Amino acid sequence: MINFNNLLEKKPFELKKNKKKIFFFDNQKKLTLHHYKNSKEFKKIADLGFPNFNKVKNSESLPYLHSKLFKLFNLKSTKFKKIKTLKSSGTSGSNLSKINIDLKTSLIQANVLKKILFDFIPKNIDTIFIIDSKKNFDDIKNFNAKTAAIRGFAQNFKKKYFLLNKNYQLNLNLIKILKKKFNKDTSVFFGFTNIVWENFIQVLKKKKIKINDKHSYFIHGGGWKKLENRRIKKKFFNKEIQKNLGIKKIINYYGMIEQTGSIFMECEHGYFHSSIFSDIFIRNTSLDLEKKFKKPGIIQVMSLLPISYPGHNIITEDIGVIMGEDNCKCGRKGKFFKVLNRIKNSENRGCANV
């Protein structure tokens, strides 16, 4: 099994291509064998679709799962009885992904998220303004992806302020009280993209409330599909944040419930970055590996963090393009990429048919 103590001692973007390839494959293969021994569903898929995978010599040849399988099956790789079943934040109760997380997996994911986060923002920030309702932070019974994300980010800051009430309305009294504080120290604003737009930015504009905070960071992720349906592009979204809040340091992140913790954060040049804890590949519609950079295709993501469930190697329903490796102007090592859109009318393919 992976030595997580050694893993967590490393910096998230320190390994160049050749060293990372060896390091990541060694650990990904150990994790794959762990799931093969402990998840009957994963074993069945590996045996049928990836025979003799234990003899392969690179990460891209290891068995993967389609993300939709987590909606169809309750996948586990742990015998511990004390686990949390994390559900995706969807509207259809019958079509939610189910992720089984034990304490060890949860702690590792939290530690890695912290390491990645503070590679993009200063470590001395102690305040986070969460553009969501506190009920999503407190609701342990209905633990879902939204709760996990809010808790994951919030636990890294001493002071937490929730800017929406239980009805998702902007707490105008709290805004007035905190308005002086917004520009006093460097803080972090955090929220989900569509909620930020609908329940925060639009209300500030309607109420003609301006916040002049030039020092802080704005972190957001998820929810792009709703905005893209309304033809709201990233450039316009960022412009509105700058205009209404004064914040210029805006960081989007790409992640998924199946790989909580090992998120891909966006650098100042507009690219998502894979850390030493994760990797990304692009495949064509036949699920063959796309070896050349700058060619769009289906995103495959790997993570070293999922232990209690086989979410370590996932074919997503997103289209993306890898722009390069080790040579981003931000200085971070590893692959950097863009997410273009969702697969239209996506359906189970390849390994999902197994």
DRENPAKE-248109 format. One record per residue: residue in one letter; x, y, z of N, C-alpha, C in turn. Coordinates in steps of 0.1 Angstrom, whole numbers, plus 5000, padded with zeros to 4 digits. Example, Ala and Ser with C-alpha at 12.3 -4.5 7.8 and 13.67 -1.06 7.14 Angstrom:
2
a513249435078512349555078513249675078s512849785071513749895071512950005079
***
This chain:
354
m500849885000500050005000500950135000i500350244996501150364995501550415009n502850465010503350525022502850665023f501750695029501150835029501950935037n502650885047503450975055504551035046n505250955038506251005028505551095017l504351055013503651125002503351265007l502851285019502451415024503551505027e504751455028505951535030506351615018k505951575006506351634993505551754990k506151844983505451964978504551924966p503451984964502451934954502951954939f503852044937504152074923505752074921e506351984928507851984928508451884918l507751784913508351684904508251714890k509351704882509351714868508851584862k508651594849507951484841508551344844n509851324842510351184843510251134857k510551214867510451174881509051144885k508151234881506751214885506151084878k506551064866506050944859506350814867i507550804872507950684879507350684893f507350804900506750814913505250784913f504550844903503050834903502650684899f503350634889502950494885503150394896d504250404903504550314914503450314924n503050434928501950454938500550424933q500350454920499050424914498850274912k499850204909499750064908499449994921k500150044932499849994945498350014949l497850134946496450164949495550084941t495850054928495049974919494949834925l496049774929496049644935495249634948h495349744955494449754968493049734964h492549814954491149814950490749674944y491749624937491449494930491249384941k491949394952491749294962490549314971n490049444972489049484981487749524976s487649534963486349574956485949474946k484949394948484549294939484149344925e483449464925483049524913484349574905f485249634912486449674904487249554899k487349454907488049334903487349274890k486049274890485349214878485649304865i485549434867485849514855487349504851a488249494860489649484857489949354850d489249244855489449114848488949104834l487849174832487149164819487749264809g488049384814488549484804490049514804f490749464814492149494815492949374820p492949264812493649144816495149164817n495749104827497249114830497649254832f496749344838497149474841498349494851n498549384859499749394868501049384861k501049364848502349364840502549494833v501649584833501849704825502849794832k503449884824504549964829504350114829n503050154827502750294828501350324834s501050434839499850464846498650464836e498850504824497750514814497150374810s497850274813497450134810496750064821l496650134832495950064844494450074843p493749984849492249984848491550114853y490550154846489850274850488350244851l487550334857486150324858485550444851h484350424846483550544841482850604853s482850744853482250814865480750774868k480050724857478650694859478450564868l479450484869479350364877479050394891f479550514896479250544910477850584912k477050604901475650634902474850494902l475450394896474750264895475050164906f476250184912476750084922477250154934n477150084946477650134958479050074960l480050134955481450084954482150104967k482849994972483650004984484849924983s485949974990487149904990487649895005t486749905014487149905028486149805036k486649755047485849665055485449735068f485949855069485549935081484049965081k483349955092481949985093481650125095k482650205100482450345102482850425090i481850435081482150515068481050615066k481350725059480350815055480150795040t478850795036478450785022478250925017l479150975009479051105004478251094990k477351184989476451184977476751314969s476651304955476851424947475651514949s475951644946474951744948474051754936g473151664935472251664923470751694927t469951704918468451724921467651604920s468251494914467551374913468051274923g467251234933467751154944468051014939s467550974927467850834922469050834913n469650944910470750954901471951024906l472250994919473351054926474550964927s475751014925476950934928477050904943k477550784946477750754961479150714963i479750784972481250764975481350734990n481950614993482150565006483550605012i483450695022484750745027484950705042d486050645045486450615059487350725064l487650715077488450815084489750835077k490450735074491850745068491750825055t490850785046490750855033490350995035s489451025045489051165047490151255052l491051195061492151275066493151305055i493451205047494451225036493951325026q492651315023492051415013492151555019a491851575032491851705038493351755038n494251675041495651725041496151765028v495851685017496251715004495551844999l494251855001493551984998494252105003k494652095016495352205023496652235016k497452135012498752155006498552224992i497652174985497352234971496852384973l495852404982495352534984496352634987f497252604997498252705001499452714992d499452644981500452674971499952784962f498652814962498052924954497753044962i497653044975497353154983498353164995p498553285001499453295013498953205024k499853155032499553065043499053135055n499253265056498853345068497453395068i496653365057495253415057494453335067d493653405075492953335086491353355085t490953425074489453445073488953405060i487853335060487153295047485653335048f485253395037483853435035483253335026i482253255031481653155023480353195017i480253195004479053234997478053114996d477553085008476652975009475952975023s475052885025474352885038475052795048k475052835060475752765071475052625073k473852615068473152485070473852375062n474452415051475252315043476552275050f477052355059478252325066477852235078d476652255084476252185096475552055093d475052035081474151925078474951795075i475251725086476051605085475151485081k473851485084473051375080472851365065n472751475058472651475044473951515037f475051445042476351475037476551455022n476851565015476951555001478251624996a478351634983479551694977479751844981k478651914982478652054985479152075000t478551995009479051995023480451965024a480951865017482351815017483251935013a482851995002483752104996483752225006i482652265011482552375021483452345033r483252225038484052185050485552175047g485852115035487252105031487952235030f487352335025488052465024487952535037a486752535044486652615056487552575067q487852445068488652405080490052455080n490452515069491852575068491952715073f490752775078490752915082490152925096k490753015104490253025118488853095119k488653195110487353265111486553235098k485253205100484453165089483153245090y482753315079481553385078480753335066f479453305069478553255058477653365054l477753405041477153525036475653505031l475253375031473853355027473053285039n471753325040471053265051470453125046k469653065054469152925051468252925039n467753035035466953045023467753095011y469053085012469953125001469853274997q469353355006469353495004470553565010l471053665004472253735009471953805022n472753785032472553845045473053985045l472154075041472554215039473054285052n472554245063472954305076474454255079l474754135076476054085078477054155068i476554175056477454245046477754385051k476754455057477054585062478054585073i477854485082478754475094480154445090l480254355079481654305075482254395065k481554495060482054575048483454635051k483654685063484854745067485954635068k485554515072486554405074487054355061f486154365050486554305037487854355032n488154485034489354545028490454575039k490154525051491154545062492354445061d492054315059493054215058492854135045t493854055041493753965030492853845035s491853815027490853705031490653625018v489853525020489453435009487853435008f487353454996485953434993485853304986f484853224990484753084984483253064981g483053004970481652964966481552874954f480352824951480152744939479752844928t480252824916480152924906478752984903n477752894901476452934898475753014910i476052964923475553034934476153174936v477453174934478153304934477553404925w477153354913476653444903475153484906e474353394909472953414912472653484925n473253434936472853474949473753574955f474853604949475753704954476053824945i476653794933476953904924475753984919q474653904915473453964910472754044921v472754004933472154074944472954204948l474254194948475054314950474754414940k474654374927474354474916472954534918k471954444921470654494923470554594935k471254564946471154654957472154764957k472954764946473954874944474954874955i475454754959476454744970477754724963k478754804966480054784961481054754973i481854654970482854614980484254644974n485054714980486354754975487454674982d487654544977488654454984489654414974k490854484973491854464963492854364967h492854314980493854234985493554084986s492254054985491753914988491753824976y491453694978491353594968489953544967f489553514954488253464952488353324946i487953224953488053084949486653024946h486452964934485152914931485352794922g484252704921484352584913482952524911g482752444901481552374898480452474893g479352424888478252504884478352584871w479452554863479652624851478552594840k477952474841477052434831475852524831k475352564842474152654843474552794837l475752834840476152964834476352964819e476952854815477152844800475852834792n474852774799473552764792472952904790r473452994799472953134798474053224790r474953154785476053224777476853314785i477053284797477953364806479353294806k480253364800481653314799482553354811k483653274812484553294823485053444824k485453494812485953634812484953734817f483753724814482653814819482453794834f482453664838482253624852483353694860n484553684856485653744864485553894864k485153954853485054094852484054154861e482954074863481854114872482354104887i483154004890483653994904484554114906q485454144897486354254899485654394900k484554404892483854534892483054554905n482454444911481654454923482354434936l483454364935484254334948485654394948g486154424936487454484936488554374936i488154244936489154134937489654104923k490954094922491554064909492153924909k492353864921492953734922491853624923i491353584911490253494910490753354906i490453254914490953114911489753024909n489652964898488652864895489352724898y488552624902489152494904488252384898y488952274894488252164887488452044896g487351984899487351864908486051784907m486051674913484851584913484651504926i483451464928483151394941483951274942e484251204931485051074931486451094936q486951214935488351244938488551364947t487751374957487751484967489151494972g489651624973490951654979491951684969s492051594958493151614948492551704937i492151824940491551914930492651974921f492152024910493052094900492752244901m493652324906493452464907494052544896e493452654893493752734881494852844885c495952844877496952944880496653074874e497553174876497253314872497253324856h497753214849497753224835496553144829g495553104837494353044833494352894830y495252824836495352684834495152604847f494452484846494352394857495652314858h496052284870497352214872497152084879s497851974874497851844881498951844891s498751804903499851794913500451654913i501351634923502051504924501051394929f499851444934498851354939497851314928s497951374917496951344906497651344892d496951294883497451304869496151304860i496451354847495351364838495851314824f494951244817495151194804493951244795i494151244782493051274773492851154764r491651114762491250994753490251044742n490350974731489351004720488050924723t487150934714485850874716485850724716s486950664711487050524713487850484725l488150584733488950574746490350534743d490850554732492350544729493050664734l494250644739494950754745495450854735e495150984738495651094729497051134734k498051104727499451124731499951274729k499351344719499851474716499051584725f499851684729499251794736498451874727k497551954732496752054725495651984716k495351864718494351794711493151764720p491951814718490851794727490351654728g489851614739489251474740488651454754i488251334757487651304770488651304781i488351364792489251374803489251254812q490451194814490651084824491451144835v491051124848491751184859492151064869m493351074874493850984884494151054897s493950984908494351034921494950924930l495850964939496450874948495650864961l494550944963493950954976492850864979p492050814970490850734973491350594978i491150554990491450424996490250344998s489250405004488050325008487050304997y487350354985486450334973487350344961p486950274950487850274938487650394929g487850514934487750634926489050694922h490050604921491450654919491750674904n490850624895491150624881489850634873i489450754868488150784864488150844850i487250784841486850854829485750944831t485851074829484851174832483951194820e482951284821482051324810482451464805d483651494807484151634803485151624792i485151724784486051744773487151844777g488351814775489451904778490651884769v491651964772492851964764494051994772i495051904772496351934779497152024771m497652134777498352234770499852224770g500352144781501752124782502152054795e503452044798503851984810505152044814d505252084827506452144833506852284828n506152334818506652464813505552574813c504652564823503752674825504452794830k504052914826504753034831504653064846c503752994852503553014866504652944874g505352854868506552784874506152654881r504952614881504552484887504852374877k505452264883505652144875504452054873g504451974863503351884860502551934848k501551854845500651884833499752004837f499452084827498452194828497452184817f496252224819495152194810493952284811k493152274801491852344801490652254800v489552284806488352214805487452284795l487052224784486252294774484752284776n484252164778482752154780482452014784r481151984786480651854789480451774776i480451644777480151564765478651574763k478151614751476751634749476051494748n474951484755474151354755475051234758s475851264769476851154773476151034777e476750914774476250784779477350694782n477050584789478050494792478850434780r480150444781480950384770482050304776g482750224768483950154772483750074784c484450104795484450024807483150024814a482350134812481050144818480050034813n480249994800479449884795479649754802v480849734808481149614815480249594826
***
